[in-house]
């Protein structure tokens, strides 16, 4: 241990580390790059897994968590991409699979059939292994020479430990002992995948395990396994993205489009306080945006990584907006599960339009929120309502939507070169989507029940006010009017 100190015992080396840490042998640039590329690979695959499972995941808490975790992985993958590019590394080679064992690991988790297997694979295997590798990197590299990488790694570690903490709680809630016992062989397969790659770092004691490829299972030329064979289990059947939104049992009557909140919100007859109730509903209903945006991300390959990072930020914001609505109802003491939270927007777009057309509709809606009658108006309503939480939530919602419009200009409008043409195309795409309002009624999927009066009466009781009879009688539906109040042709 060195006894050298700074002037008047000031912290040396800009506070980055001690002299002993700076004297650590550390690793070469090439070794650091190779290790960080493995972190990058797992973050990219985690982003893919989380995103791919958002739409068809029924459990609301997992749907929102996956939205956040996908975004965090996209951010940290971006940071590692940049750092690798700073270390004499053109071409970056970031699209190269670092080891077949890590690829099999990620494929297995991606293909997990239910959230029981998925949460175990994610939160008890894949993410803990990545967290352990990040810690090991910090304990191995020279903290002074490799300071920029240390910063990137520490930030990633900080947020992934929060992800892991959520995951431990999720597993405790979702996985019983019987399920865990049945999955012991699969969990061992995941551990073997990591071991075959000499750990996430690539510098653990190597374990020679042959990765068995499904495509050559019967090949006589396949080399024999030296220890055991990593035969695919869930990934023996390739993953197929499910575009149909699923909701848990709290979401009842999800085909219900019997209340048009936009028609209420823009009706000058109604009080701002009453309109906040509709805005809380609109926010919670926005869980359908991540369900739709996930389909765009998964079904649009080959874009620059920044596209996926930016779109994942927007996806996460929309999930966060849904939670703002959830908290709004908690604030009012209203059980939101009594309200039909409609999912036909995401369902219809995912099943009737191509990914590019869905993006067109998304931008058309986002851009339509920019005029004074859009998000600014909702913020003004929140301020005028006398409910501070409503004003606060709409303030941030407005800021987010401005960012989302910018993201759309970057990744959608530039393909047209003209904003008006891009908007016109989005409008046409939305107009061709069949709402099926009448067929859902005729098929018995919903009665389009008007849930507004009972919820409004409950809110008035909380507020201690007499209900406005005109507001109480509101009954405009989505049968002939879109959310932007245009007539459905």
C-alpha positions as a Markdown table, in Angstrom:
| # | Residue | x | y | z |
|---|---|---|---|---|
| 1 | Unk | 0.0 | 0.0 | 0.0 |
| 2 | Unk | 1.5 | 3.3 | -1.0 |
| 3 | Unk | 1.8 | 6.1 | 1.5 |
| 4 | Unk | 1.9 | 8.9 | -1.0 |
| 5 | Unk | -0.8 | 11.6 | -0.4 |
| 6 | Unk | -2.0 | 14.8 | -2.1 |
| 7 | Unk | -1.0 | 18.3 | -1.1 |
| 8 | Unk | -2.4 | 19.0 | 2.4 |
| 9 | Unk | -3.9 | 15.5 | 2.1 |
| 10 | Unk | -6.2 | 16.5 | -0.7 |
| 11 | Unk | -7.7 | 13.5 | -2.5 |
| 12 | Unk | -5.2 | 12.5 | -5.3 |
| 13 | Unk | -5.9 | 11.7 | -8.9 |
| 14 | Unk | -9.0 | 14.0 | -9.1 |
| 15 | Unk | -10.8 | 11.6 | -6.7 |
| 16 | Unk | -11.1 | 8.9 | -9.3 |
| 17 | Unk | -9.2 | 6.3 | -7.2 |
| 18 | Unk | -6.4 | 5.8 | -4.9 |
| 19 | Unk | -2.7 | 5.5 | -5.9 |
| 20 | Unk | -3.0 | 1.7 | -5.2 |
| 21 | Unk | -5.9 | 1.4 | -7.7 |
| 22 | Unk | -3.9 | 3.5 | -10.2 |
| 23 | Unk | -0.9 | 1.2 | -9.8 |
| 24 | Unk | -3.1 | -1.8 | -10.6 |
| 25 | Unk | -1.9 | -3.7 | -13.7 |
| 26 | Unk | -5.3 | -3.6 | -15.2 |
| 27 | Unk | -6.0 | -4.7 | -18.8 |
| 28 | Unk | -4.9 | -3.7 | -22.2 |
| 29 | Unk | -7.1 | -1.7 | -24.5 |
| 30 | Unk | -7.8 | -4.8 | -26.6 |
| 31 | Unk | -8.9 | -6.8 | -23.6 |
| 32 | Unk | -11.1 | -4.0 | -22.3 |
| 33 | Unk | -12.8 | -3.7 | -25.7 |
| 34 | Unk | -13.4 | -7.5 | -25.9 |
| 35 | Unk | -15.0 | -7.5 | -22.5 |
| 36 | Unk | -17.1 | -4.5 | -23.1 |
| 37 | Unk | -18.3 | -5.9 | -26.4 |
| 38 | Unk | -19.7 | -8.8 | -24.4 |
| 39 | Unk | -21.6 | -6.4 | -22.1 |
| 40 | Unk | -22.9 | -4.6 | -25.2 |
| 41 | Unk | -24.1 | -7.8 | -26.8 |
| 42 | Unk | -26.1 | -8.9 | -23.7 |
| 43 | Unk | -27.6 | -5.4 | -23.3 |
| 44 | Unk | -28.7 | -5.4 | -27.0 |
| 45 | Unk | -30.2 | -8.9 | -26.6 |
| 46 | Unk | -31.9 | -7.9 | -23.3 |
| 47 | Unk | -33.4 | -4.9 | -25.1 |
| 48 | Unk | -34.7 | -7.3 | -27.7 |
| 49 | Unk | -36.1 | -9.7 | -25.1 |
| 50 | Unk | -37.9 | -7.1 | -23.0 |
| 51 | Unk | -39.3 | -5.3 | -26.1 |
| 52 | Unk | -40.5 | -8.5 | -27.8 |
| 53 | Unk | -42.4 | -9.6 | -24.7 |
| 54 | Unk | -44.3 | -6.3 | -24.0 |
| 55 | Unk | -47.3 | -6.7 | -26.3 |
| 56 | Unk | -48.4 | -10.2 | -25.4 |
| 57 | Unk | -47.5 | -10.0 | -21.7 |
| 58 | Unk | -50.8 | -9.8 | -19.8 |
| 59 | Unk | -49.5 | -8.6 | -16.4 |
| 60 | Unk | -49.6 | -4.8 | -16.3 |
| 61 | Unk | -46.7 | -4.5 | -13.9 |
| 62 | Unk | -44.5 | -6.6 | -16.0 |
| 63 | Unk | -45.6 | -4.8 | -19.2 |
| 64 | Unk | -44.6 | -1.5 | -17.7 |
| 65 | Unk | -41.4 | -2.9 | -16.1 |
| 66 | Unk | -40.3 | -4.5 | -19.4 |
| 67 | Unk | -40.8 | -1.1 | -21.1 |
| 68 | Unk | -38.5 | 0.6 | -18.6 |
| 69 | Unk | -35.9 | -2.2 | -18.6 |
| 70 | Unk | -35.8 | -2.3 | -22.4 |
| 71 | Unk | -35.1 | 1.5 | -22.5 |
| 72 | Unk | -32.4 | 1.2 | -19.8 |
| 73 | Unk | -30.7 | -1.5 | -21.8 |
| 74 | Unk | -30.9 | 0.6 | -25.0 |
| 75 | Unk | -29.3 | 3.5 | -23.2 |
| 76 | Unk | -26.4 | 1.5 | -21.7 |
| 77 | Unk | -25.8 | -0.4 | -25.0 |
| 78 | Unk | -25.5 | 3.1 | -26.6 |
| 79 | Unk | -22.9 | 4.1 | -24.0 |
| 80 | Unk | -20.8 | 1.0 | -24.5 |
| 81 | Unk | -21.0 | 1.4 | -28.3 |
| 82 | Unk | -19.6 | 4.9 | -28.0 |
| 83 | Unk | -16.9 | 3.9 | -25.6 |
| 84 | Unk | -15.8 | 1.0 | -27.8 |
| 85 | Unk | -15.6 | 3.4 | -30.7 |
| 86 | Unk | -13.2 | 5.6 | -28.7 |
| 87 | Unk | -10.7 | 2.8 | -28.2 |
| 88 | Unk | -9.1 | 2.5 | -31.6 |
| 89 | Unk | -11.8 | 0.2 | -32.8 |
| 90 | Unk | -13.0 | 0.9 | -36.3 |
| 91 | Unk | -14.8 | -1.1 | -37.6 |
| 92 | Unk | -16.5 | -1.7 | -34.3 |
| 93 | Unk | -17.6 | -5.3 | -34.9 |
| 94 | Unk | -20.5 | -4.8 | -32.5 |
| 95 | Unk | -22.8 | -6.9 | -34.5 |
| 96 | Unk | -20.6 | -10.0 | -34.1 |
| 97 | Unk | -21.9 | -12.6 | -31.6 |
| 98 | Unk | -19.0 | -12.9 | -29.1 |
| 99 | Unk | -19.7 | -16.5 | -28.2 |
| 100 | Unk | -22.3 | -19.2 | -29.2 |
| 101 | Unk | -23.0 | -19.9 | -25.5 |
| 102 | Unk | -24.1 | -16.4 | -24.9 |
| 103 | Unk | -26.3 | -16.5 | -28.0 |
| 104 | Unk | -27.9 | -19.7 | -26.8 |
| 105 | Unk | -28.5 | -18.2 | -23.4 |
| 106 | Unk | -30.3 | -15.2 | -24.8 |
| 107 | Unk | -32.3 | -17.3 | -27.3 |
| 108 | Unk | -33.5 | -19.5 | -24.5 |
| 109 | Unk | -34.7 | -16.6 | -22.4 |
| 110 | Unk | -36.4 | -15.0 | -25.4 |
| 111 | Unk | -38.3 | -18.1 | -26.2 |
| 112 | Unk | -39.5 | -18.7 | -22.6 |
| 113 | Unk | -43.1 | -19.7 | -22.9 |
| 114 | Unk | -44.7 | -17.8 | -19.9 |
| 115 | Unk | -43.7 | -15.1 | -17.5 |
| 116 | Unk | -42.7 | -17.7 | -15.0 |
| 117 | Unk | -39.9 | -19.0 | -17.1 |
| 118 | Unk | -39.2 | -15.5 | -18.5 |
| 119 | Unk | -38.7 | -13.8 | -15.1 |
| 120 | Unk | -36.5 | -16.6 | -13.9 |
| 121 | Unk | -34.3 | -16.5 | -17.0 |
| 122 | Unk | -34.1 | -12.8 | -16.9 |
| 123 | Unk | -33.9 | -11.9 | -13.3 |
| 124 | Unk | -32.2 | -15.0 | -11.8 |
| 125 | Unk | -29.7 | -15.8 | -14.6 |
| 126 | Unk | -29.1 | -13.3 | -17.4 |
| 127 | Unk | -29.2 | -10.0 | -15.5 |
| 128 | Unk | -27.3 | -11.3 | -12.4 |
| 129 | Unk | -24.6 | -12.7 | -14.7 |
| 130 | Unk | -24.3 | -9.3 | -16.4 |
| 131 | Unk | -24.2 | -7.5 | -13.0 |
| 132 | Unk | -21.5 | -9.8 | -11.7 |
| 133 | Unk | -19.4 | -9.2 | -14.9 |
| 134 | Unk | -19.8 | -5.4 | -14.6 |
| 135 | Unk | -18.5 | -5.6 | -11.0 |
| 136 | Unk | -15.6 | -7.8 | -12.0 |
| 137 | Unk | -14.7 | -5.4 | -14.8 |
| 138 | Unk | -14.5 | -2.6 | -12.2 |
| 139 | Unk | -12.4 | -4.7 | -9.9 |
| 140 | Unk | -10.0 | -5.7 | -12.8 |
| 141 | Unk | -9.4 | -2.6 | -15.0 |
| 142 | Unk | -7.1 | 0.3 | -14.1 |
| 143 | Unk | -9.5 | 2.9 | -12.7 |
| 144 | Unk | -7.3 | 5.8 | -13.9 |
| 145 | Unk | -6.2 | 4.7 | -17.3 |
| 146 | Unk | -9.6 | 3.3 | -18.2 |
| 147 | Unk | -11.6 | 6.0 | -16.4 |
| 148 | Unk | -14.1 | 6.7 | -19.2 |
| 149 | Unk | -15.0 | 2.9 | -19.4 |
| 150 | Unk | -15.3 | 2.9 | -15.6 |
| 151 | Unk | -17.8 | 5.7 | -15.7 |
| 152 | Unk | -19.9 | 3.9 | -18.3 |
| 153 | Unk | -19.7 | 0.6 | -16.4 |
| 154 | Unk | -20.6 | 2.1 | -13.0 |
| 155 | Unk | -23.7 | 3.8 | -14.4 |
| 156 | Unk | -24.8 | 0.6 | -16.1 |
| 157 | Unk | -24.2 | -1.3 | -12.9 |
| 158 | Unk | -26.2 | 1.2 | -10.8 |
| 159 | Unk | -29.3 | 0.9 | -12.9 |
| 160 | Unk | -29.0 | -2.9 | -13.6 |
| 161 | Unk | -28.9 | -3.5 | -9.8 |
| 162 | Unk | -32.2 | -1.7 | -9.6 |
| 163 | Unk | -33.5 | -3.9 | -12.4 |
| 164 | Unk | -32.3 | -6.9 | -10.6 |
| 165 | Unk | -33.9 | -5.8 | -7.3 |
| 166 | Unk | -37.3 | -5.5 | -9.1 |
| 167 | Unk | -36.7 | -8.9 | -10.7 |
| 168 | Unk | -36.1 | -10.6 | -7.3 |
| 169 | Unk | -39.4 | -9.3 | -6.1 |
| 170 | Unk | -41.1 | -10.3 | -9.3 |
| 171 | Unk | -39.8 | -13.8 | -9.1 |
| 172 | Unk | -40.9 | -14.1 | -5.5 |
| 173 | Unk | -44.4 | -13.2 | -6.5 |
| 174 | Unk | -44.7 | -15.2 | -9.6 |
| 175 | Unk | -42.7 | -18.4 | -9.2 |
| 176 | Unk | -43.7 | -21.1 | -6.7 |
| 177 | Unk | -41.5 | -23.9 | -5.6 |
| 178 | Unk | -43.1 | -26.5 | -7.8 |
| 179 | Unk | -42.5 | -24.4 | -10.9 |
| 180 | Unk | -38.9 | -23.8 | -9.8 |
| 181 | Unk | -38.3 | -27.5 | -9.3 |
| 182 | Unk | -39.6 | -28.3 | -12.7 |
| 183 | Unk | -37.3 | -25.7 | -14.3 |
| 184 | Unk | -34.1 | -26.9 | -12.6 |
| 185 | Unk | -32.8 | -28.6 | -15.8 |
| 186 | Unk | -33.5 | -25.5 | -17.9 |
| 187 | Unk | -31.9 | -23.2 | -15.3 |
| 188 | Unk | -28.9 | -25.5 | -15.4 |
| 189 | Unk | -28.8 | -25.2 | -19.2 |
| 190 | Unk | -28.7 | -21.4 | -18.8 |
| 191 | Unk | -25.8 | -21.7 | -16.3 |
| 192 | Unk | -24.0 | -24.0 | -18.7 |
| 193 | Unk | -24.4 | -21.5 | -21.5 |
| 194 | Unk | -22.6 | -18.9 | -19.4 |
| 195 | Unk | -19.9 | -21.4 | -18.3 |
| 196 | Unk | -19.3 | -22.4 | -21.9 |
| 197 | Unk | -18.4 | -18.8 | -22.7 |
| 198 | Unk | -16.0 | -18.6 | -19.8 |
| 199 | Unk | -18.5 | -16.4 | -18.1 |
| 200 | Unk | -19.9 | -13.1 | -19.4 |
| 201 | Unk | -16.4 | -11.7 | -19.1 |
| 202 | Unk | -14.8 | -14.4 | -21.1 |
| 203 | Unk | -12.0 | -14.6 | -18.5 |
| 204 | Unk | -13.5 | -17.2 | -16.1 |
| 205 | Unk | -12.1 | -20.7 | -16.0 |
| 206 | Unk | -13.3 | -22.1 | -19.3 |
| 207 | Unk | -15.6 | -25.1 | -19.3 |
| 208 | Unk | -15.6 | -27.0 | -22.6 |
| 209 | Unk | -19.2 | -27.5 | -23.6 |
| 210 | Unk | -20.3 | -28.0 | -27.1 |
| 211 | Unk | -23.1 | -25.8 | -28.3 |
| 212 | Unk | -25.6 | -28.1 | -30.0 |
| 213 | Unk | -27.2 | -26.4 | -33.0 |
| 214 | Unk | -30.8 | -27.4 | -33.8 |
| 215 | Unk | -30.0 | -27.3 | -37.5 |
| 216 | Unk | -27.4 | -30.1 | -37.4 |
| 217 | Unk | -28.8 | -32.3 | -34.6 |
| 218 | Unk | -28.6 | -35.3 | -36.8 |
| 219 | Unk | -25.3 | -34.5 | -38.5 |
| 220 | Unk | -22.7 | -37.2 | -38.3 |
| 221 | Unk | -20.0 | -34.5 | -38.7 |
| 222 | Unk | -20.9 | -32.8 | -35.5 |
| 223 | Unk | -18.0 | -33.1 | -33.0 |
| 224 | Unk | -18.8 | -35.0 | -29.8 |
| 225 | Unk | -19.4 | -33.1 | -26.6 |
| 226 | Unk | -16.4 | -32.8 | -24.4 |
| 227 | Unk | -18.5 | -32.3 | -21.2 |
| 228 | Unk | -22.2 | -31.9 | -22.0 |
| 229 | Unk | -24.1 | -30.6 | -24.9 |
| 230 | Unk | -26.1 | -27.3 | -24.8 |
| 231 | Unk | -29.1 | -28.7 | -26.7 |
| 232 | Unk | -31.7 | -26.0 | -27.2 |
| 233 | Unk | -34.8 | -26.4 | -25.0 |
| 234 | Unk | -37.3 | -23.6 | -25.5 |
| 235 | Unk | -35.3 | -22.2 | -28.4 |
| 236 | Unk | -35.6 | -25.4 | -30.3 |
| 237 | Unk | -38.7 | -23.7 | -31.7 |
| 238 | Unk | -37.7 | -20.2 | -33.1 |
| 239 | Unk | -39.3 | -17.2 | -31.4 |
| 240 | Unk | -42.3 | -15.7 | -33.1 |
| 241 | Unk | -43.4 | -12.3 | -32.1 |
| 242 | Unk | -47.0 | -12.1 | -30.9 |
| 243 | Unk | -48.6 | -8.8 | -32.0 |
| 244 | Unk | -51.9 | -9.4 | -30.2 |
| 245 | Unk | -52.1 | -7.3 | -27.0 |
| 246 | Unk | -52.9 | -9.3 | -23.9 |
| 247 | Unk | -54.2 | -8.0 | -20.5 |
| 248 | Unk | -54.5 | -9.5 | -17.1 |
| 249 | Unk | -57.8 | -10.2 | -15.3 |
| 250 | Unk | -58.1 | -6.7 | -13.9 |
| 251 | Unk | -58.6 | -5.4 | -17.5 |
| 252 | Unk | -62.2 | -6.2 | -18.2 |
| 253 | Unk | -64.3 | -5.4 | -21.3 |
| 254 | Unk | -61.2 | -4.3 | -23.2 |
| 255 | Unk | -63.1 | -4.0 | -26.5 |
| 256 | Unk | -65.3 | -1.4 | -24.9 |
| 257 | Unk | -65.3 | 1.9 | -26.9 |
| 258 | Unk | -68.4 | 3.3 | -25.3 |
| 259 | Unk | -66.8 | 6.5 | -24.0 |
| 260 | Unk | -65.0 | 9.0 | -26.1 |
| 261 | Unk | -62.8 | 11.0 | -23.6 |
| 262 | Unk | -61.5 | 13.4 | -26.2 |
| 263 | Unk | -65.1 | 14.5 | -27.0 |
| 264 | Unk | -65.5 | 15.3 | -23.3 |
| 265 | Unk | -62.1 | 17.0 | -22.9 |
| 266 | Unk | -62.7 | 19.5 | -25.7 |
| 267 | Unk | -66.3 | 20.3 | -24.8 |
| 268 | Unk | -66.4 | 23.8 | -23.3 |
| 269 | Unk | -69.5 | 23.0 | -21.3 |
| 270 | Unk | -67.6 | 20.9 | -18.8 |
| 271 | Unk | -65.5 | 22.0 | -15.8 |
| 272 | Unk | -61.7 | 21.5 | -15.7 |
| 273 | Unk | -62.0 | 19.4 | -12.6 |
| 274 | Unk | -64.3 | 17.0 | -14.3 |
| 275 | Unk | -62.0 | 16.8 | -17.3 |
| 276 | Unk | -59.1 | 15.6 | -15.2 |
| 277 | Unk | -60.9 | 12.4 | -14.6 |
| 278 | Unk | -61.0 | 11.8 | -18.4 |
| 279 | Unk | -57.3 | 12.8 | -18.6 |
| 280 | Unk | -56.4 | 10.2 | -16.0 |
| 281 | Unk | -58.3 | 7.7 | -18.1 |
| 282 | Unk | -56.5 | 8.8 | -21.2 |
| 283 | Unk | -53.2 | 8.5 | -19.5 |
| 284 | Unk | -53.8 | 5.0 | -18.2 |
| 285 | Unk | -55.2 | 3.9 | -21.6 |
| 286 | Unk | -51.8 | 4.8 | -23.1 |
| 287 | Unk | -50.5 | 1.4 | -22.1 |
| 288 | Unk | -51.7 | 0.5 | -25.6 |
| 289 | Unk | -48.9 | 2.7 | -27.1 |
| 290 | Unk | -46.0 | 0.5 | -25.8 |
| 291 | Unk | -48.0 | -2.5 | -27.1 |
| 292 | Unk | -48.0 | -1.0 | -30.5 |
| 293 | Unk | -44.6 | 0.5 | -30.5 |
| 294 | Unk | -43.0 | -2.8 | -29.5 |
| 295 | Unk | -44.3 | -4.2 | -32.7 |
| 296 | Unk | -42.6 | -1.5 | -34.7 |
| 297 | Unk | -39.3 | -2.1 | -33.0 |
| 298 | Unk | -39.4 | -5.8 | -33.3 |
| 299 | Unk | -40.6 | -5.9 | -36.9 |
| 300 | Unk | -38.3 | -3.2 | -38.2 |
| 301 | Unk | -34.8 | -4.6 | -38.5 |
| 302 | Unk | -31.6 | -3.1 | -39.9 |
| 303 | Unk | -32.0 | 0.5 | -38.6 |
| 304 | Unk | -29.1 | 2.4 | -36.9 |
| 305 | Unk | -28.9 | 1.7 | -33.2 |
| 306 | Unk | -29.9 | 5.2 | -32.3 |
| 307 | Unk | -33.3 | 4.5 | -33.9 |
| 308 | Unk | -33.9 | 1.7 | -31.4 |
| 309 | Unk | -32.6 | 3.8 | -28.5 |
| 310 | Unk | -34.8 | 6.8 | -29.4 |
| 311 | Unk | -37.9 | 4.8 | -30.1 |
| 312 | Unk | -37.4 | 2.8 | -26.8 |
| 313 | Unk | -37.3 | 6.1 | -25.0 |
| 314 | Unk | -40.7 | 7.1 | -26.4 |
| 315 | Unk | -42.1 | 3.6 | -25.7 |
| 316 | Unk | -41.0 | 3.9 | -22.1 |
| 317 | Unk | -42.4 | 7.4 | -21.8 |
| 318 | Unk | -45.8 | 6.1 | -22.9 |
| 319 | Unk | -45.7 | 3.3 | -20.3 |
| 320 | Unk | -44.8 | 6.0 | -17.7 |
| 321 | Unk | -47.8 | 8.0 | -18.8 |
| 322 | Unk | -50.0 | 5.0 | -18.2 |
| 323 | Unk | -48.7 | 4.9 | -14.7 |
| 324 | Unk | -49.4 | 8.6 | -14.2 |
| 325 | Unk | -53.1 | 7.8 | -15.0 |
| 326 | Unk | -52.9 | 4.8 | -12.6 |
| 327 | Unk | -51.6 | 7.1 | -9.8 |
| 328 | Unk | -54.3 | 9.7 | -10.7 |
| 329 | Unk | -57.0 | 7.1 | -9.9 |
| 330 | Unk | -55.2 | 6.0 | -6.8 |
| 331 | Unk | -55.2 | 9.7 | -5.7 |
| 332 | Unk | -59.0 | 9.8 | -6.1 |
| 333 | Unk | -59.5 | 6.5 | -4.3 |
| 334 | Unk | -61.0 | 5.0 | -7.5 |
| 335 | Unk | -60.3 | 1.3 | -8.4 |
| 336 | Unk | -59.3 | 1.7 | -12.0 |
| 337 | Unk | -59.9 | -2.0 | -12.7 |
| 338 | Unk | -63.7 | -1.1 | -12.7 |
| 339 | Unk | -63.1 | 1.0 | -15.9 |
| 340 | Unk | -62.8 | -0.8 | -19.2 |
| 341 | Unk | -59.3 | 0.1 | -20.5 |
| 342 | Unk | -59.6 | -0.2 | -24.2 |
| 343 | Unk | -57.0 | -2.0 | -26.2 |
| 344 | Unk | -58.5 | -2.0 | -29.7 |
| 345 | Unk | -56.1 | 0.8 | -31.0 |
| 346 | Unk | -53.0 | -1.3 | -30.5 |
| 347 | Unk | -54.8 | -4.4 | -31.5 |
| 348 | Unk | -56.1 | -3.0 | -34.7 |
| 349 | Unk | -52.9 | -1.2 | -35.8 |
| 350 | Unk | -50.8 | -4.3 | -35.0 |
| 351 | Unk | -53.0 | -6.6 | -37.1 |
| 352 | Unk | -54.1 | -4.3 | -39.9 |
| 353 | Unk | -51.1 | -2.1 | -40.8 |
| 354 | Unk | -47.4 | -2.7 | -41.7 |
| 355 | Unk | -44.8 | -1.4 | -39.2 |
| 356 | Unk | -44.0 | 1.6 | -41.3 |
| 357 | Unk | -47.7 | 2.5 | -41.5 |
| 358 | Unk | -48.0 | 2.1 | -37.7 |
| 359 | Unk | -45.2 | 4.6 | -37.3 |
| 360 | Unk | -47.0 | 7.0 | -39.7 |
| 361 | Unk | -50.1 | 6.9 | -37.5 |
| 362 | Unk | -48.0 | 7.3 | -34.4 |
| 363 | Unk | -46.3 | 10.4 | -35.7 |
| 364 | Unk | -49.6 | 11.8 | -37.1 |
| 365 | Unk | -51.1 | 11.6 | -33.6 |
| 366 | Unk | -48.0 | 13.0 | -31.8 |
| 367 | Unk | -47.7 | 15.9 | -34.2 |
| 368 | Unk | -51.4 | 16.6 | -33.8 |
| 369 | Unk | -50.8 | 17.2 | -30.1 |
| 370 | Unk | -48.3 | 20.0 | -30.7 |
| 371 | Unk | -50.7 | 22.9 | -31.4 |
| 372 | Unk | -52.2 | 24.9 | -28.5 |
| 373 | Unk | -55.3 | 22.8 | -28.5 |
| 374 | Unk | -53.2 | 19.7 | -27.8 |
| 375 | Unk | -50.9 | 18.9 | -24.9 |
| 376 | Unk | -50.7 | 22.6 | -23.8 |
| 377 | Unk | -54.4 | 22.6 | -23.5 |
| 378 | Unk | -54.4 | 19.5 | -21.3 |
| 379 | Unk | -51.8 | 21.1 | -19.1 |
| 380 | Unk | -53.9 | 24.3 | -18.8 |
| 381 | Unk | -56.9 | 22.1 | -17.9 |
| 382 | Unk | -54.8 | 20.4 | -15.2 |
| 383 | Unk | -53.8 | 23.8 | -13.8 |
| 384 | Unk | -57.3 | 25.1 | -13.8 |
| 385 | Unk | -58.7 | 22.0 | -12.1 |
| 386 | Unk | -57.5 | 22.8 | -8.7 |
| 387 | Unk | -55.9 | 19.4 | -8.5 |
| 388 | Unk | -52.1 | 20.0 | -8.3 |
| 389 | Unk | -51.2 | 16.4 | -9.3 |
| 390 | Unk | -53.2 | 16.8 | -12.6 |
| 391 | Unk | -51.3 | 20.0 | -13.5 |
| 392 | Unk | -47.9 | 18.3 | -12.6 |
| 393 | Unk | -48.6 | 15.2 | -14.6 |
| 394 | Unk | -49.8 | 17.1 | -17.7 |
| 395 | Unk | -46.8 | 19.4 | -17.5 |
| 396 | Unk | -44.4 | 16.4 | -17.9 |
| 397 | Unk | -46.7 | 14.7 | -20.3 |
| 398 | Unk | -46.5 | 17.7 | -22.5 |
| 399 | Unk | -42.7 | 17.9 | -22.3 |
| 400 | Unk | -42.5 | 14.2 | -23.3 |
| 401 | Unk | -44.7 | 14.6 | -26.3 |
| 402 | Unk | -42.6 | 17.5 | -27.6 |
| 403 | Unk | -39.7 | 15.1 | -27.5 |
| 404 | Unk | -41.7 | 12.4 | -29.2 |
| 405 | Unk | -42.6 | 14.7 | -32.1 |
| 406 | Unk | -38.8 | 15.4 | -32.5 |
| 407 | Unk | -38.1 | 11.7 | -32.5 |
| 408 | Unk | -40.7 | 11.3 | -35.3 |
| 409 | Unk | -39.2 | 14.1 | -37.3 |
| 410 | Unk | -35.8 | 12.4 | -37.1 |
| 411 | Unk | -36.9 | 8.8 | -37.9 |
| 412 | Unk | -40.1 | 9.2 | -39.9 |
| 413 | Unk | -40.5 | 12.6 | -41.5 |
| 414 | Unk | -37.0 | 12.6 | -43.0 |
| 415 | Unk | -38.1 | 9.6 | -45.2 |
| 416 | Unk | -40.5 | 12.0 | -46.9 |
| 417 | Unk | -38.6 | 15.2 | -46.8 |
| 418 | Unk | -41.8 | 17.2 | -46.2 |
| 419 | Unk | -43.8 | 17.4 | -43.0 |
| 420 | Unk | -47.1 | 17.9 | -44.8 |
| 421 | Unk | -46.6 | 14.9 | -46.9 |
| 422 | Unk | -45.6 | 12.8 | -43.9 |
| 423 | Unk | -48.7 | 14.0 | -42.0 |
| 424 | Unk | -51.0 | 13.3 | -44.9 |
| 425 | Unk | -49.7 | 9.8 | -45.2 |
| 426 | Unk | -50.2 | 9.2 | -41.5 |
| 427 | Unk | -53.7 | 10.4 | -41.7 |
| 428 | Unk | -54.4 | 8.1 | -44.6 |
| 429 | Unk | -53.0 | 5.1 | -42.8 |
| 430 | Unk | -55.1 | 5.8 | -39.7 |
| 431 | Unk | -58.2 | 6.2 | -41.9 |
| 432 | Unk | -57.8 | 2.8 | -43.4 |
| 433 | Unk | -57.8 | 1.1 | -40.0 |
| 434 | Unk | -61.2 | -0.5 | -39.3 |
| 435 | Unk | -62.4 | 0.2 | -35.8 |
| 436 | Unk | -64.8 | -2.8 | -35.8 |
| 437 | Unk | -66.9 | -0.8 | -33.3 |
| 438 | Unk | -70.2 | -2.3 | -34.6 |
| 439 | Unk | -68.8 | -5.8 | -35.2 |
| 440 | Unk | -67.4 | -6.1 | -31.6 |
| 441 | Unk | -70.9 | -5.2 | -30.4 |
| 442 | Unk | -72.6 | -7.7 | -32.8 |
| 443 | Unk | -70.1 | -10.4 | -31.9 |
| 444 | Unk | -70.8 | -10.0 | -28.2 |
| 445 | Unk | -67.3 | -9.0 | -27.3 |
| 446 | Unk | -68.6 | -5.9 | -25.7 |
| 447 | Unk | -71.8 | -4.0 | -25.1 |
| 448 | Unk | -69.8 | -0.7 | -25.2 |
| 449 | Unk | -71.1 | 0.1 | -21.7 |
| 450 | Unk | -71.0 | 3.7 | -20.7 |
| 451 | Unk | -68.9 | 3.5 | -17.6 |
| 452 | Unk | -68.6 | 7.2 | -17.2 |
| 453 | Unk | -71.5 | 8.1 | -14.9 |
| 454 | Unk | -70.6 | 5.7 | -12.1 |
| 455 | Unk | -66.9 | 6.7 | -12.1 |
| 456 | Unk | -67.8 | 10.4 | -12.3 |
| 457 | Unk | -70.3 | 10.1 | -9.3 |
| 458 | Unk | -67.6 | 8.4 | -7.3 |
| 459 | Unk | -65.1 | 11.2 | -8.1 |
| 460 | Unk | -67.6 | 13.8 | -7.1 |
| 461 | Unk | -68.1 | 12.1 | -3.8 |
| 462 | Unk | -64.3 | 12.2 | -3.2 |
| 463 | Unk | -64.3 | 15.9 | -4.2 |
| 464 | Unk | -67.3 | 16.6 | -2.0 |
| 465 | Unk | -69.2 | 18.4 | -4.9 |
| 466 | Unk | -72.6 | 18.0 | -6.5 |
| 467 | Unk | -72.3 | 16.3 | -9.9 |
| 468 | Unk | -72.9 | 18.5 | -13.0 |
| 469 | Unk | -76.0 | 16.9 | -14.6 |
| 470 | Unk | -74.8 | 17.7 | -18.1 |
| 471 | Unk | -71.5 | 16.0 | -17.4 |
| 472 | Unk | -73.2 | 13.1 | -15.8 |
| 473 | Unk | -75.3 | 12.6 | -19.0 |
| 474 | Unk | -72.3 | 12.4 | -21.3 |
| 475 | Unk | -72.6 | 9.5 | -23.6 |
| 476 | Unk | -70.5 | 10.1 | -26.8 |
| 477 | Unk | -68.8 | 7.0 | -28.1 |
| 478 | Unk | -66.1 | 6.1 | -30.6 |
| 479 | Unk | -68.7 | 4.6 | -33.0 |
| 480 | Unk | -68.3 | 7.3 | -35.6 |
| 481 | Unk | -65.5 | 9.5 | -34.3 |
| 482 | Unk | -61.7 | 8.9 | -33.9 |
| 483 | Unk | -59.6 | 10.1 | -31.0 |
| 484 | Unk | -58.7 | 13.3 | -33.0 |
| 485 | Unk | -62.5 | 13.9 | -33.3 |
| 486 | Unk | -62.4 | 13.2 | -37.1 |
| 487 | Unk | -65.4 | 11.3 | -38.4 |
| 488 | Unk | -64.8 | 7.6 | -39.2 |
| 489 | Unk | -65.5 | 7.1 | -42.9 |
